[in-house]
Amino acid sequence: MTKTRLGKTNLFIHPIGLGANAIGGHNIYENIDEAVSKQIVHTAVSHGMNFIDTAYYYGLGRSEELIGEVMKEHGKREDFVIATKASHTFSDGKMIHDNSSEFLIQSVDEALRRLQTDYIDLFYIHFPDEKTPKYEAVGALKQLKDAGKIRAIGISNFSLEQIKEANQDGYVEVLQGHYNLFNRDVENETFPYLSSHDISFIPYFPLAKGLLTGKYHKDTKLTEQQRNHPLFNEENYFSNLEKVEQLRQIAADKNAEVAHIVLSWYLSRGPIDAVIPGAKQPEQILNNIKAAEVQLTEEEITRIDTIFNS
């Protein structure tokens, strides 16, 4: 698979990456098997899926540690493009966000140790804090980039105004944010800004908690937690399912799955260079990577756009 350049960075990645919040993310998911977590990463890289997206918050450093172990076992650091993030810290027993220069510099050094490497390919400010000027926080990452500790600068979960402030000096290269076919708010104003400044966009929750995989049906029994989520509540669930059902014919025509169609559609969006679906089993990697083989026609792209704009 030909790799794609991530925005204006010098990073070349497989367009289907691995969202690694289930890799050692014991604080996010129950019953995580770390041996399986490592096998997932090994499987990804051995099949050319080099873009691995993690964060300190995923297992409070454990995800980074496991990925670092895999990199050492694999033996070729250049086969990995590692993105990680930080902003979470503790104050008086409560988790807060910190974007201060001191915190970000310390966070990068700590992530380097956990990953057992001397550089991080892409480092994000995970969430904005309430006090640090955004351009000042990004300026600290620019210093780290100049020092060779990181190769590219990212921000995550920033509003449009915060993005503009952060990019005051033109240093922001990647934005990560919540985006999927059911949540397209960023298309209206944020996407045009990103495109005009050559900033790449990486969507998280691309499969909308599994709803966009096609695995749910009208008779699927939902958990109470799912029924309390806006995507699955009584008001929205069945209309959302009807939209997903319309993707099944497109998938059938392509000899593909609904999830492959969805991921391929994202890659047709202007500022999106890669998607990072998660995986809890190695075989999911092999399935996700098939999305890169799907070629949607302009008519199909427009049809999907229309279905989820109605």
Secondary structure, 3 states (H helix, E strand, C coil): CCCEECCCCCCEECCECEECCCCCCCCCCCCCCHHHHHHHHHHHHHCCCCEEECCCCCCCCHHHHHHHHHHHHHCCHHHCEEEEEECEEEECCEEEECCCHHHHHHHHHHHHHHHCCCCECEEEECCCCCCCCHHHHHHHHHHHHHCCCECCEEEECCCHHHHHHHCCCCCCCEEEEECECCECHHHCCHHHHHHHCCCEEEEECCCHHHHHHCCCCCCCCCCHHHHCCCCCCCCCHHHHHHHHHHHHHHHHHCCCCHHHHHHHHHCCCCCECCECCECCCHHHHHHHHHHHHCCCCHHHHHHHHHHCCC
